[in-house]
C-alpha cells in the first residue's frame, strides 16, 4: 500500500500503510508580469487552494485514482487581455529518502472543466485564458481535478514534485 498526501504545489507522500509521512512545503508560484515584462498584464497574482490534500492510502497496483475538483487556482489581475494561467511540474515524483526511487511524472495527471485529462509535464501548459475587458481589475478561477497512478512494485516512501503556476 502507498499513502499519498498532496501539499498544494505538488508534494506527495507515499508510504506503506503502517508508516506515516509528514511533509510540508509552501506553494511554489511563479508570476510573470509587470509593465516591463508583459505589456498586456500590468499586474497579476495567483492563489492556489487548498493548502494540502490527503490523497489517502493507495496501492501500487497501476490503477488510476481520481480527485475531482481537488485544486482551485485563482488569478487576480489588473488590466489583462487574453493573458494565460499555466502549470508545469519540476520533474518526476522523487522519494525523499532515496532520490534514486521515482514515480514517473506521466503518472500524475490533471484536467479542468475546459481541458481533458493530461499528464503534467516540465513545460508550461495553459489551463486558463483570462481577459479584463471593460473592467481593468478582476479575478478568474479554474478548478483542477488530479489523477495519480502508482505503478506496481513502487517502493513505499515519500515522493514529491513541485507544481509551478505561471500567470502571463
N, C-alpha and C positions, 0 to 999 in steps of 0.2 A: 504494500500500500504506500501511496505517496500522499503527503499532505501539502496542498498548495495554498499559499497565502499571498495576496496581492496588496502591496502598499502602492497606491496610485503613483504612477511613474514607472510601473512595471517591475516591481520587486516581487519575486515568488519565493515561497518557502516550500520545499518538498522534503518530506521526512517520512520514515516508517511510521505506521500508526501509533506505535507505543513510544515514539520520540516526540519531543516538542521542539519547535523552532521559534525564535523571536528575532525578527529583523525589522529595522526601521530605517527609513530614508525620507528625505524631503522630495517633493515632486520636482523633477528636473524639467523646467520650462524654458524655452528659448523664445524670445520675442524679437523679431526683426522689425524695424520700423524707424520712425523718427524722420523729420523733414529731409535730412541729407541722404538717408539710406533708401527710403521708399517714398517717393513723392506722392503716391496715391493714398498713403496711410500715414497721417501725421503722428498718430499715437495709437497703440493697441496694447492691451494686457490680456493675459489668459488665466483663467481659474479652472482647475480640474477637481471634480468632486466624485466620490467621497475620498477621504484621505487614505483609507485602507479597505480592502475587501478580503474576507476569509473565503477562499475557494473550497474549503473543506478537504476531506480525505479522498484522494483519487488513486485508483490502482494503476500501475504501469502496464495497462492492457491494450494500448493502442486505440482505445475508444475515445472519441471526441466528446468533451463536456462543454456545455454552453452556459453562459452567464448573461442573460438578456438585460439590456439597458444598464450595464454594470458601471459605466463611467459617463459623466456629463462634462463636456468641455465648453466653457463659455468665453467668448471673446468680447471685451468691451473696447469700443473704438471711438475715435474722433476723426471724422472725415474719411470714410472708407469708400472705395469704388472698385468693385469686383476684386476685393482682397481675398486671401485664402487662409484657412487654418489647415495645417498639415501635421502628420505624425510620422515618426520613424522610431526604430529601436537602435540601441547602440551595438547589438550583436546577439549571439546565441545566449540562451539561459545557461549560466555558469554556476556550478556547485561552489559555494563559498568556502567549503573546507578543502576542496581539491579541484583546482581550476582545470584539470585535465578531463573532468567529468562534465558533460554538456548535454543539454536538450536543444536540438536544432531550432533556430528561430522560426522555421517553417511550421513548427508545431503550435505556435501561438498566432491566433488569427483574430480579426475583428470585423465588424460590419456596422453600418449606420443605417438610418431609415432610407437613405438615398444610395447607399453603396452595398453591393453584395459582399458576402464573406470573402476575405482575402487574408493572406499571411502578412504579418509585419515584415518589413524589410529595413535595411540600413539607409535607404533613400527616402526622402520626404514623399508622402502620399497625401494628396489633398483629400480632406474629409468634409470640408465645407467652404463655400464661397459666400461672401457677405458684402453688402453694399449699403451705404448710408442713405442714398437717395437724397430726398429733400431734408432729411434730418442729419445734421452734422455729427451728432453724438448718439450712440446706442449700443446695444449688445445683441449677440446671437449665440444660441446654444445648439449643441449637437450631442445626442446620446450615442454611445458606442456599446455594442454587445461584444463580449470576449468569448473566445473558444480556445481550449487547450487540449492537446492530445499528448499524453505521456507515453512515449514508446515502450514496448515490452522490454523487460530486463534493465530498466533505468535504475541506477543505484539510488538508494534513499539519501536524502540530504537537502540542503537549502540551495535552491537555484535562483538566480536573479538576472534580470536585464533591466535596462532603463529605457522608458519611452520618452521621447522628446517631442514636445508640441511646439510648432512654429507658426506665428501669425505674420503675414506679409501684406 
